[in-house]
Amino acid sequence: MDEDVMDNLLMQMKRSPQAGMLDGLDDRVMTALAMRQRETRESRKFIALAAVVSLGGGAFAGIAMGEPAVAVQPLSPFAPAAMLSPSSLLDAR
C-alpha cells in the first residue's frame, strides 16, 4: 500500500472505527507474505540456474578453446638478455 493511503486509513480509524474495517486484514497480510515468499523462492531458483549456466559455459569454453599452458621465462634485471632491459629494447637485432 502507498503511505498516503495507509495514513488516510489510520486517520479514519482514529476518528470513528467503522464496523468491518479490519475484517479480512489478516488474510490480506498473510496473502501478501505468501506472495513474497513465493517470489523469493523463484528468484533463488533463477539465480542458481544462472550460476550453473554461467559456470558450465565457462567450463565448456575453457575446455573447447583452451590452449596448453606454457611457462614464461622469468624476468630478471640480472639476466644477460632480459627482454625489457633498455639495452635489449634499443638493440636492433
C-alpha positions as CSV (number, residue, x, y, z in Angstrom):
1,M,0.0,0.0,0.0
2,D,1.0,3.6,-0.6
3,E,2.0,5.5,2.5
4,D,-0.7,8.2,1.9
5,V,-3.4,5.6,1.6
6,M,-2.2,4.0,4.8
7,D,-2.2,7.3,6.6
8,N,-5.7,8.1,5.4
9,L,-7.0,4.8,6.6
10,L,-5.4,5.2,10.0
11,M,-6.9,8.7,10.4
12,Q,-10.3,7.3,9.5
13,M,-9.9,4.6,12.1
14,K,-8.9,7.1,14.7
15,R,-11.9,9.3,14.1
16,S,-14.6,6.6,14.1
17,P,-13.7,3.0,13.7
18,Q,-16.3,1.5,11.5
19,A,-17.5,-2.0,11.9
20,G,-15.8,-4.3,9.5
21,M,-12.9,-2.1,8.6
22,L,-10.4,-4.6,9.9
23,D,-12.3,-7.6,8.5
24,G,-10.0,-9.5,6.2
25,L,-6.9,-7.6,7.1
26,D,-5.2,-10.7,8.5
27,D,-6.0,-12.6,5.3
28,R,-4.6,-9.8,3.1
29,V,-1.4,-9.6,5.1
30,M,-0.9,-13.4,5.1
31,T,-1.6,-13.5,1.3
32,A,1.0,-10.7,0.7
33,L,3.6,-12.5,2.8
34,A,2.9,-15.8,1.0
35,M,3.4,-14.0,-2.4
36,R,6.7,-12.5,-1.2
37,Q,7.9,-15.9,-0.1
38,R,7.0,-17.5,-3.4
39,E,8.8,-14.7,-5.3
40,T,11.9,-15.2,-3.1
41,R,11.9,-18.9,-3.8
42,E,11.5,-18.3,-7.5
43,S,14.3,-15.7,-7.6
44,R,16.6,-18.1,-5.8
45,K,15.9,-20.8,-8.3
46,F,16.6,-18.3,-11.1
47,I,19.9,-17.2,-9.6
48,A,21.0,-20.8,-9.1
49,L,20.1,-21.6,-12.7
50,A,22.1,-18.6,-13.9
51,A,25.1,-19.6,-11.9
52,V,25.0,-23.1,-13.2
53,V,24.7,-21.9,-16.8
54,S,27.5,-19.4,-16.5
55,L,29.9,-21.8,-14.8
56,G,29.0,-24.5,-17.3
57,G,29.5,-22.2,-20.2
58,G,32.9,-21.0,-18.8
59,A,34.0,-24.6,-18.2
60,F,32.9,-25.6,-21.7
61,A,34.7,-22.6,-23.3
62,G,37.8,-23.4,-21.3
63,I,37.8,-27.0,-22.5
64,A,36.8,-26.3,-26.1
65,M,39.1,-23.3,-26.8
66,G,41.8,-23.8,-24.2
67,E,45.4,-23.7,-25.3
68,P,48.0,-25.6,-23.4
69,A,49.7,-23.6,-20.7
70,V,53.3,-22.5,-21.4
71,A,55.7,-21.5,-18.8
72,V,57.0,-17.9,-19.2
73,Q,60.7,-17.2,-18.8
74,P,61.1,-15.2,-15.6
75,L,62.2,-11.6,-16.0
76,S,65.3,-10.7,-14.1
77,P,67.3,-7.5,-14.2
78,F,70.5,-9.5,-13.9
79,A,69.8,-11.8,-16.8
80,P,72.1,-11.3,-19.8
81,A,69.3,-10.8,-22.3
82,A,66.4,-9.5,-20.3
83,M,63.5,-8.8,-22.6
84,L,62.6,-5.4,-21.1
85,S,66.1,-4.0,-20.4
86,P,66.9,-0.7,-22.1
87,S,69.9,-2.3,-23.9
88,S,67.7,-5.0,-25.5
89,L,64.9,-2.5,-26.4
90,L,67.4,-0.3,-28.2
91,D,69.3,-3.3,-29.8
92,A,68.3,-3.7,-33.4
93,R,68.5,-7.5,-33.5
